[in-house]
Structures are given as C-alpha cells and as structure tokens.
Amino acid sequence: MSVRASLGIALGQRPDDNPDSLLRDADLAMYLAKRNGKGRFEMYRPDMHAAAINRLETAADLRRGLESGQFEVFYQPIVNTHTRQLDGAEALVRWRHPTRGIVPPLDFISIAEVTGLIVPLGVRVLRDATHQAQAWRQSGLVDENFYVSVNLSARQLQHPALLDDVSRALSDSGLPASALILEVTESTLVENLVALPCLQALKGLGLRLAVDDFGTGYSSLSYLADLPVSVVKIDKSFIDRITRDADGVAMVRGLIDLSRALGLTCTAEGVERDNQLAVLDELGCESVQGYLFAKPTSAVDAAEAFAQLAQGQPTATALLPAT
C-alpha cells in the first residue's frame, strides 16, 4: 500500500512571526495543493489569502443564491451533423448574481463542489431541465426524439441520494427516461470507478450516460468498455484543430472510430465554423453543438432558436461567421 500526501509550506520571514498565522498560511497552501491534483506541495503566496477570502464570500453568496432562486438553466442546442435538425439540448447552469450580474460557471462551480453545495444545485438544475424538456415536448416545439443532457459532478456521483433524485425528477416532470442524458467528465469517471454500481443503476432507469470532455484525460478501450456509457462528447480542444492541421483531423477520426467500435455515438463540442461541421460530417460524427448554431441561452431564447433550426434558418445567437 502506498500513501501520498499533499503539503502546504509557509516560511517565516521574521523571528517574531506568529505561529498561528504561519499554520493558517500553510493550510491555505495545502488546500491549493489538493485542488491542483493532490500528492504534491505548494508554497504559500500572499495572494492565497485574498483568494481564500473570495472563496468564503462566494460560498456564502452561493447559499443565499440557492435560497433566493438566483440560478437559472440555460440551454444549448445539439444538432444532427448530417441533417442539421435539432436532436436535443444541453442544460447549463448560470448564476444571476444581484450585484455581479451573470457569474461564469468557472467562478463558482469548483467552490460549489468543495462546499457540497453542488448537490442541491445539481438537484435544482436536473429538476428544471427535465420539466422544461417535457414542456417543450408536450407543446410540439420539439419531437418525441428530443432529449436534454445534464451534467453530473464528482460530488453528485458520490452522493447516496443521486439515484432517488434522478428518479424523482423524471417522475415529477413526466419526461421519459430515454429523453435524459447525464454527462460525467472523463476524469471524474476514471477517478470514481467505485461509483460503477451507481452508474449501472442510473442506466437501469432507462436514461443514457455520456462521457464529457472525451479525449482530454484517460481515453482507452480498457475503461470505456467497462462503463455503461452510450455517448462520448469530443472536447472543443480537438475540434479547434481539425481545420488547422492533418494531425487534428487524425485525432478526431481516431476518437470517432474508437467510439464506433464500442457501439457509442459521438457529439462534438465547440463547433464554431462551417468547415469544422463539414469535416465532422465526413468523419461520421453523429451530432454537434456550438456557437455555429447557438450560444447557451435562457429557456425562452432557446425555444426561439429551436424554432429557427426547425425551419433551417441560422439562429439569432449564432454569432461567429463561417470562415
């Protein structure tokens, strides 16, 4: 058995430095070491204290935001690569802070994860997304094949109530389980293989599981073949390269071929250009999402984008021109 440690190091500058302050500083450095991958060390820097204060304030704001309904689910269309018709949508949480405006997910998701607030936040997103998807299906705006894709964090995957939360969201909304995809990042899946029974139980409900950010971490037949996943989402970093160099195309082709060999379908993320779409169509990638079709938007604006896509028109939020 091997043991790894995360270390935080703080150096005193003067003989009269307060030992308690040094311990606090070392603790802040250790916290950063854990956030950066564990099994490493970090030296204390003065900016760590300001960052810690910001995390505490953000965590307090998160709690208030959850209580007062400041979080909203945005939706980004997922489009069939060949037909250009709507397949589904990814649900993405946004925070409408009363003084900071729209807070980017990168500024709060990691703090929600560390504090455990990601669990109630995730339940709220899942509930809202399933109800909204079912409302769109019942209105006739989308067809019976439409699905909504919702992200799961590592903390949610480890939570004992996850299966009940998902079952309740489906039953309360009336959304068929087949119309729900739960996305888990590649690194989260590999680092939480003990959650395999939970993943199997989730799939047993009739929903689908997707590997998000595919290709950025541990892609291999050895783990994919053992996971109950149905969809892989190719990370934007690969899509950015497919019109720049031959290696980029070769890598994406390899990811698609690997997925197809395992009976999985592919969605390409971050598609922004017509020529990217053309290459993905040629390579056989089944679906795409990105600014070429629409930005993530509120439910009202997303419904408008869906209607435009159904008519074969560019959406109002597809801001980037093709090159």
Secondary structure as UniProt FT lines:
FT   STRAND          7..9
FT   TURN            15..16
FT   HELIX           19..35
FT   TURN            36..37
FT   STRAND          41..43
FT   HELIX           47..68
FT   STRAND          71..80
FT   TURN            81..83
FT   STRAND          86..97
FT   TURN            98..100
FT   STRAND          101..103
FT   HELIX           105..107
FT   HELIX           109..115
FT   TURN            116..117
FT   HELIX           118..139
FT   TURN            144..145
FT   STRAND          147..152
FT   HELIX           154..158
FT   TURN            160..161
FT   HELIX           162..173
FT   HELIX           177..179
FT   STRAND          180..185
FT   HELIX           186..191
FT   HELIX           193..195
FT   HELIX           196..204
FT   TURN            205..206
FT   STRAND          208..214
FT   HELIX           221..224
FT   TURN            225..226
FT   STRAND          231..234
FT   HELIX           236..239
FT   TURN            240..244
FT   HELIX           246..261
FT   TURN            262..263
FT   STRAND          265..268
FT   HELIX           274..283
FT   STRAND          287..288
FT   TURN            291..293
FT   HELIX           299..310
FT   TURN            311..312
FT   TURN            316..317
//
